[in-house]
């Protein structure tokens, strides 16, 4: 910038009183003509040198480049498109901005970043991030600043990625302002295109919230009723819904008709894959109906030590049930002191289930798998029928398989079902035992 104050050495005799005093001006255009012209010439030469350096030092494709900006519905070629009108002006990328700042001897700082980091650590729900970047010279003076924004949904809720992308945009914006390069480069057009897409998704969700193609009140009630009848974990159903829709739907009221039908049809599959009830969870961990969260945590730790695979043949399958039981009781914040379950809890069931699996796990051709709180057998079970019966398994005619489950619970699952299909559903379902079979660390 042109200095509005040109100091004059007062010790040196001067001929012209006008040049003896400091020249103070509120507007660069009010400077003496000679001073103003010298400033223009100096900056013109410096800018020419900067542009020559940029042409020589920055690499097309890594430091800057053109971005295909035409919608995919109009041009499917993408970056391979041959139409130059479909591309933006050269866009400055972060590596290029870093090179320019390094060459000019300036540094960057993000004064608003710490507040976002604190908010993220505190668990604050952030929908949009706006970061300010300041470019500072060697004396600590701010010579330029810029702003970068990011919608968190662009990154599927990944706050860390959103912060980094906002930082990048702010850095590029500040660099363009500092060096006066807007005529040469745009900001990162690729980010702008992604932002427009994210904003389009948000507008679509807003339309759904106002009822456009959304589900009716009756459909919502039917969905809630079926989840309750099947004994499914409502939070896990919503978790699957958000994941399957790539975070487009986070509430049942946001659903459109198409995804509602998909979700509604999935509920039966989730139930068939082996849900676990609170009573079963308490029984697996050896608790009674009056257990609180502290007792649940203690029982879980003991179960992890008791059933760990390195000392227990059935440990891999048993830990599925143990982890599932703990997660269910933790997520539902079960408190038996205030509201105990009404069903009878069998605090010995965890040991019984483990013993039942160990009794058959070495049988030739017999496969053992846990679904929910039950152990199911498949494979060559006919030859070992008596051993299996003696271990406490019962034949389920509808599912055509041997099963060991909480005796007074009855038939846990409803509908036609086979072991292969259940395995597929189990591995990708939202039921409580979807986590890995065994964790080396204890879940807190």
C-alpha positions in Angstrom: 0.0 0.0 0.0 1.1 3.6 -0.5 2.3 5.2 2.7 0.2 8.2 3.7 3.1 9.6 5.6 6.5 10.3 4.1 9.0 11.2 6.8 11.7 13.9 6.2 15.0 14.1 8.1 14.6 17.3 10.1 18.4 17.5 10.8 19.1 18.1 7.1 18.7 21.6 5.7 16.0 21.9 3.1 15.3 24.4 0.5 11.6 23.8 0.2 9.5 24.2 3.3 6.9 21.9 1.7 9.3 18.9 1.9 10.5 19.7 5.4 7.3 18.5 7.2 5.8 15.0 7.0 3.4 14.7 4.2 0.1 13.5 5.7 -2.8 12.4 3.5 -6.0 10.5 4.2 -6.1 9.3 0.6 -3.2 8.1 -1.6 -4.5 10.3 -4.4 -3.8 13.3 -2.3 0.0 12.5 -2.1 2.4 14.7 -4.0 2.5 13.7 -7.7 6.1 12.6 -7.6 5.7 10.4 -4.6 2.5 8.9 -6.0 4.2 8.1 -9.4 7.2 6.6 -7.7 4.9 4.3 -5.7 3.0 3.2 -8.8 6.3 2.5 -10.7 7.7 0.5 -7.8 4.6 -1.6 -7.5 4.3 -2.1 -11.2 7.9 -3.5 -11.3 7.3 -5.7 -8.2 4.1 -7.1 -9.7 5.7 -7.9 -13.0 8.5 -9.7 -11.1 5.8 -11.6 -9.1 3.9 -12.7 -12.1 7.1 -13.9 -13.8 7.9 -15.9 -10.8 4.4 -17.4 -10.6 4.6 -18.5 -14.3 8.0 -20.2 -13.7 7.4 -21.6 -10.2 3.8 -22.8 -10.0 3.0 -26.2 -11.5 -0.2 -26.7 -13.5 -2.3 -29.5 -12.0 -0.8 -29.4 -8.5 -0.4 -25.7 -7.6 -3.3 -24.5 -9.8 -5.6 -25.8 -12.5 -8.9 -25.6 -14.2 -12.0 -27.3 -12.9 -14.9 -28.8 -14.8 -17.8 -26.7 -13.6 -20.7 -27.9 -15.9 -23.3 -30.1 -14.2 -22.9 -33.9 -14.8 -26.5 -34.0 -16.2 -25.3 -31.7 -19.0 -21.8 -33.1 -19.6 -20.8 -36.6 -18.6 -17.2 -36.3 -19.6 -16.1 -34.5 -16.5 -12.3 -33.7 -16.4 -12.0 -35.5 -19.8 -14.3 -33.0 -21.5 -12.9 -31.4 -24.6 -15.1 -28.3 -24.5 -13.0 -25.4 -23.0 -16.2 -23.5 -22.2 -17.0 -26.1 -19.6 -14.0 -25.3 -17.5 -13.4 -22.5 -15.0 -10.6 -19.9 -15.1 -7.4 -21.3 -13.5 -8.1 -22.0 -9.8 -5.4 -21.5 -7.2 -4.9 -24.6 -5.0 -3.5 -24.7 -1.5 0.1 -25.8 -2.5 0.2 -22.8 -4.8 -0.9 -20.5 -2.1 1.7 -21.9 0.3 4.4 -21.3 -2.4 3.4 -17.7 -2.9 3.3 -17.0 0.8 6.7 -18.6 1.3 8.3 -16.6 -1.5 6.9 -13.3 -0.1 8.2 -14.2 3.4 4.8 -14.1 5.1 3.0 -16.5 7.4 -0.6 -17.5 8.0 -2.7 -17.8 11.1 -6.4 -18.7 11.8 -7.7 -16.6 14.7 -11.2 -18.2 14.6 -10.0 -21.8 14.5 -9.4 -22.4 18.3 -13.1 -21.6 19.0 -14.3 -24.2 16.5 -11.9 -26.8 18.0 -13.3 -26.1 21.5 -16.8 -26.5 20.2 -16.0 -29.7 18.5 -14.4 -31.2 21.6 -17.4 -30.1 23.7 -19.7 -32.1 21.3 -21.4 -29.0 19.9 -23.5 -29.8 16.8 -21.8 -27.8 14.0 -23.6 -27.5 10.7 -21.4 -25.0 9.0 -17.8 -23.8 9.6 -16.5 -20.4 8.7 -12.7 -19.9 9.2 -10.8 -16.6 8.9 -7.2 -16.6 7.7 -4.8 -13.7 8.3 -1.5 -13.3 6.4 1.2 -11.7 8.6 4.5 -10.1 7.6 7.8 -10.4 9.5 6.9 -7.5 11.8 3.6 -9.2 12.9 1.4 -6.8 10.8 -1.7 -8.3 9.1 -1.3 -7.6 5.4 -4.3 -9.5 4.1 -7.1 -11.7 5.3 -9.6 -14.2 3.8 -12.6 -16.3 4.7 -13.3 -20.0 4.0 -16.6 -21.7 4.7 -17.6 -25.4 4.7 -20.9 -27.2 5.2 -20.3 -30.2 7.5 -22.7 -32.4 5.5 -20.4 -32.1 2.5 -18.0 -34.3 4.5 -20.6 -36.7 5.9 -20.3 -35.1 9.3 -16.5 -35.4 9.5 -15.7 -32.2 11.5 -11.9 -32.7 11.2 -12.2 -32.8 7.4 -14.5 -29.8 7.3 -12.1 -27.7 9.4 -9.2 -28.5 7.1 -11.2 -27.7 4.0 -12.4 -24.4 5.4 -8.8 -23.5 6.4 -7.7 -24.3 2.8 -10.3 -22.0 1.3 -9.5 -19.2 3.7 -5.8 -19.5 3.0 -6.4 -19.3 -0.8 -8.8 -16.4 -0.4 -6.3 -14.4 1.7 -3.4 -15.1 -0.7 -5.4 -13.9 -3.7 -6.2 -10.7 -1.8 -2.7 -10.1 -0.6 -1.0 -10.5 -4.0 -3.9 -9.1 -6.1 -4.2 -12.3 -8.1 -7.9 -12.4 -8.6 -7.6 -11.5 -12.2 -5.3 -14.5 -12.7 -6.8 -17.1 -10.4 -10.2 -17.8 -9.0 -10.7 -19.3 -5.5 -10.8 -23.1 -5.4 -13.6 -23.7 -7.8 -13.8 -27.3 -6.9 -14.8 -26.4 -3.3 -17.4 -24.0 -4.7 -18.9 -26.7 -6.8 -19.1 -29.1 -3.9 -20.6 -26.4 -1.7 -23.3 -25.8 -4.3 -24.1 -29.5 -4.3 -24.3 -29.6 -0.5 -26.5 -26.5 -0.5 -28.8 -28.2 -3.0 -29.1 -31.3 -0.7 -30.0 -29.0 2.2 -32.7 -27.3 0.1 -34.1 -30.8 -0.8 -34.1 -31.8 2.9 -35.9 -28.5 3.7 -38.5 -29.3 1.1 -39.0 -32.7 2.7 -39.4 -31.2 6.1 -42.3 -29.0 4.8 -44.0 -32.1 3.5 -42.9 -32.3 -0.2 -43.0 -36.0 -1.1 -42.7 -36.7 2.6 -44.4 -39.4 4.6 -47.8 -38.9 6.2 -48.5 -38.8 9.9 -50.1 -42.2 9.6 -47.0 -43.7 7.9 -44.9 -42.3 10.7 -47.1 -43.9 13.3 -47.0 -47.2 11.4 -43.2 -47.1 11.4 -42.9 -46.4 15.1 -45.4 -49.0 15.9 -43.7 -51.7 13.9 -40.3 -50.9 15.4 -41.8 -51.3 18.9 -43.7 -54.5 18.0 -40.5 -56.1 16.7 -38.6 -55.1 19.7 -36.0 -53.2 17.7 -33.6 -50.5 19.1 -35.1 -47.3 17.7 -31.7 -45.5 17.9 -30.1 -48.3 15.8 -32.8 -48.1 13.2 -32.1 -44.4 12.8 -28.4 -45.0 12.7 -28.8 -47.4 9.8 -31.2 -45.0 8.1 -28.7 -42.1 8.3 -25.8 -44.3 7.1 -27.8 -45.8 4.2 -29.0 -42.4 3.0 -25.5 -40.8 3.4 -26.9 -38.6 6.1 -29.7 -37.3 4.0 -32.3 -38.5 6.5 -31.6 -38.3 10.2 -35.2 -38.2 11.4 -38.1 -40.4 10.4 -40.1 -37.2 9.7 -37.6 -36.3 7.0 -38.2 -39.5 5.0 -39.5 -39.4 1.5 -41.8 -42.1 0.1 -39.2 -44.1 -1.7 -36.8 -44.4 1.3 -39.7 -45.0 3.7 -40.7 -48.1 1.7 -37.0 -49.3 1.8 -36.7 -48.8 5.6 -40.1 -50.3 6.4 -39.3 -53.5 4.5 -35.9 -53.7 6.2 -37.4 -53.8 9.7 -38.5 -57.5 9.4 -34.9 -58.4 8.2 -33.4 -56.6 11.2 -35.7 -58.5 13.6 -34.9 -61.8 11.9 -31.2 -61.2 12.3 -31.3 -61.7 16.0 -32.3 -58.7 18.2 -31.5 -58.8 22.0 -33.9 -57.7 24.7 -32.9 -55.9 27.9 -33.8 -59.1 29.9 -31.4 -61.1 27.7 -28.7 -58.5 28.1 -28.9 -58.6 31.9 -28.9 -62.4 31.8 -25.8 -62.5 29.6 -23.8 -60.3 31.9 -25.0 -62.2 35.0 -27.0 -59.3 36.4 -30.4 -59.0 38.1 -33.3 -56.7 37.2 -32.2 -54.1 39.7 -28.7 -53.4 38.2 -27.6 -49.8 37.6 -25.0 -48.4 35.2 -22.1 -48.9 37.6 -23.1 -52.6 38.2 -23.4 -53.0 34.4 -19.9 -51.6 33.8 -18.4 -53.9 36.5 -20.2 -57.0 35.2 -19.0 -56.2 31.6 -15.4 -56.0 32.8 -15.7 -59.4 34.6 -17.4 -61.0 31.6 -14.6 -59.8 29.3 -12.0 -61.5 31.6 -14.1 -64.6 32.0 -14.9 -65.3 28.4 -11.9 -63.9 26.6 -11.0 -66.1 23.6 -7.4 -66.9 24.6 -8.7 -69.0 27.5 -12.1 -70.0 26.1 -12.8 -72.0 23.0 -16.2 -70.3 22.6 -14.8 -66.9 23.4 -15.0 -65.4 19.9 -18.8 -66.1 19.7 -19.4 -65.4 23.3 -17.9 -62.0 23.2 -20.4 -61.1 20.5 -23.2 -61.6 23.0 -21.2 -59.9 25.8 -20.4 -56.8 23.8 -24.0 -56.6 22.4 -25.4 -56.9 25.9 -23.2 -54.1 27.3 -23.9 -51.8 24.4 -27.7 -52.2 24.6 -27.7 -51.6 28.4 -25.4 -48.6 28.0 -27.2 -47.0 25.1 -30.6 -47.4 26.8 -29.1 -46.1 30.0 -30.8 -48.9 31.9 -31.4 -48.3 35.6 -33.1 -51.2 37.4 -33.2 -49.3 40.7 -35.8 -46.9 39.2 -37.4 -49.0 36.5 -36.5 -52.7 36.6 -37.7 -55.1 33.8 -40.7 -57.2 34.6 -39.5 -60.4 33.0 -37.5 -62.9 35.0 -33.7 -62.5 34.6 -31.5 -65.6 34.7 -28.2 -64.4 36.0 -26.6 -67.8 35.2 -27.5 -67.6 31.5 -24.1 -66.2 30.4 -22.2 -69.2 31.9 -24.9 -71.6 30.5 -24.6 -70.2 27.0 -20.8 -70.3 27.1 -20.8 -73.9 28.3 -23.3 -74.9 25.7 -21.1 -73.6 22.9 -18.0 -75.2 24.3 -19.8 -78.5 24.5 -20.3 -78.6 20.7 -17.6 -76.4 19.3 -15.3 -79.3 18.7 -17.8 -81.5 16.9 -16.8 -82.3 13.3 -18.7 -80.3 10.7 -20.8 -78.3 13.2 -20.8 -74.5 13.0 -21.7 -72.4 16.0 -22.8 -68.7 15.7 -24.4 -66.3 18.0 -27.3 -64.2 17.0 -28.6 -61.8 19.6 -28.5 -63.7 22.8 -28.9 -67.2 21.2 -26.5 -69.7 19.9 -27.4 -71.4 16.6 -25.9 -74.5 15.1 -25.6 -75.4 11.4 -23.7 -77.9 9.3 -23.4 -81.7 10.0 -25.6 -81.7 13.2 -27.4 -85.0 12.4 -24.5 -87.2 13.4 -24.2 -85.4 16.8 -27.8 -85.1 17.6 -27.6 -86.7 21.1 -24.5 -84.6 22.1 -26.3 -81.5 21.0 -29.4 -82.3 22.9 -27.5 -83.1 26.0 -25.8 -79.7 25.8 -29.2 -78.0 26.1 -30.0 -77.2 22.5 -33.5 -77.5 21.1 -34.6 -78.1 17.5 -36.5 -75.2 15.9 -38.8 -76.6 13.2 -39.5 -73.2 11.6 -35.8 -72.3 11.2 -34.6 -75.9 10.8 -31.7 -75.4 13.2 -30.6 -76.2 16.7 -30.8 -73.3 19.1 -29.7 -72.5 22.7 -31.6 -69.5 24.2 -33.1 -68.1 27.3 -35.5 -70.8 28.3 -38.5 -68.6 29.4 -38.2 -66.2 26.4 -39.9 -68.4 23.9 -39.3 -67.9 20.2 -37.3 -64.7 19.8 -37.5 -64.2 16.1 -40.5 -64.2 13.8 -41.0 -65.1 10.2 -39.3 -67.5 7.8 -35.5 -67.4 8.1 -32.5 -69.6 7.3 -29.0 -69.7 8.7 -27.2 -68.4 5.6 -29.5 -65.4 5.2 -29.3 -64.7 8.9 -25.5 -64.6 8.6 -25.7 -62.1 5.8 -28.1 -59.9 7.7 -26.1 -60.2 10.9 -22.9 -59.0 9.4 -24.4 -55.8 8.0 -27.4 -55.2 10.2 -28.1 -52.7 12.8 -28.7 -55.2 15.6 -26.9 -54.9 18.8 -24.3 -57.5 17.9 -23.0 -55.8 14.7 -19.6 -55.0 16.3 -16.5 -57.2 15.8 -16.6 -60.5 17.6 -14.1 -59.6 20.3 -12.3 -56.5 21.4 -8.9 -56.6 23.0 -9.7 -53.5 25.0 -12.6 -53.2 27.4 -15.5 -51.1 26.1 -16.2 -48.2 28.5 
